[in-house]
Amino acid sequence: MLTITDILKGKVIILCIGNTERGDDGAGPHLAGMIRGKVKYDVIDAGVSPENWTGVITRLKPDTIIIVDAVFFDGEPGDVRVFSGEELRQGKISTHDMSPGLLIEYLKGSTNAGIYMIGIKSQANKFGASLSPCVKSSLNAISAALILHSNNVKVYS
């Protein structure tokens, strides 16, 4: 199973997707706000229109693209999984409105980057809801991992 630190290679773009007006669906944009300016990676809050950012992503010439979004997969609300581009292209997970496969195919063809998704299992995506406590907790853990790795902090226990 892939981990976040396994996929942070070369020039990294973190593409955060979601709708902040729909509870846990806003996990991606919330993470963007948590890490922007604290990591050495390019962080894009794409909201509900990641396709509008493909030109920017292509011009940045990344080695790795990490998509962050609320997704549907077997597990408990707040669970976090790292999916490979192959899993995404095969449709093994589901986001909500758009097909991640189309976006991934376009980005793969235009950048040749390794593409992954950090998927967070949502609890509730109701309009007007805020983030659930379990997704907030997961975002805190993801944020901490990205910041630690970005700053090359070694943690011993």
Steps between C-alpha positions, in 0.01 A plus 500: 500500500633844405563766762513877463878508537538230230355732234670833582767487230656778292300812418161443663164662433224443753165548322225543758145440377160543662206719593535676836123556511433125517651382828774240462505550124704813580788295645732579208464880514524493880831314476625755245437776754677304772824437307535793260819689585614224737621248243746518212243349263274691260152493657194563283151545646302398192163497674240329283677573169836322486482495121550878505849447645638254246688771307668627817592148605647422157711819504638415846645172362452287812656162566213408734137614518307420814124550484330547838125438513218344695431161346282195543678175586458217749593625844392722784432875473829686539709213364781611269639299210760574237391378157727452199416648164430150374236441768342833411500430125337162562216665692569316825388803697230758452511871561179687436432717196790440265687199383851509644601271215451770235701756696775249573525387137533859384760589766697182438514572129593866540749472788624139519487545879426228751140557608350396832198583711479548873141397557311581817181306573230753574231474763255761370488715188180692570471853368576753775668246728847550646780247508432200722735449799643179350591671171648800690718258693614332178582836341711590804697176461546545123606862549754402766646226277535733202658778706744262672607342171529836326732630770695171515436468870602162635274356767633231731293301743 
